[in-house]
Amino acid sequence: MRWLPGCLDEVIAVRADWSCARDSYSVAAVEDRAVIVTSPYSRDIPGVPRERNVNGVSFAVANASGFVARAFEAAPGAALGEIVAMLEEAAPQRAPA
């Protein structure tokens, strides 16, 4: 199933992974397209269990945006495809599709 805006060519698609650490990401191939897979949780709140904190795909998008911003900072002027390739190369492991 395709969802907007993630299915658009000029957008980096994001998928939430409930088991992913907040400071980590992976890159998965979904329908021949690279997708950033990251945590759907916000920052931890002391004394609040992770599962009771606010969460959702919007937080995964925010987390992914941070990783993408760092990649753009490291390669000013890079094209979107180059940024995705950099993220894929730097990702610790490939996520299952």
Protein Blocks (a to p, Z undefined) as FASTA:
>chain_A
ZZdfklpmkbccddddfkbcfkbccdddeehiacddddfbdcddehiafklmccdjklmm
mmmmmmmmmmmmmmghiafklmmmmmmmmpmbdcdZZ
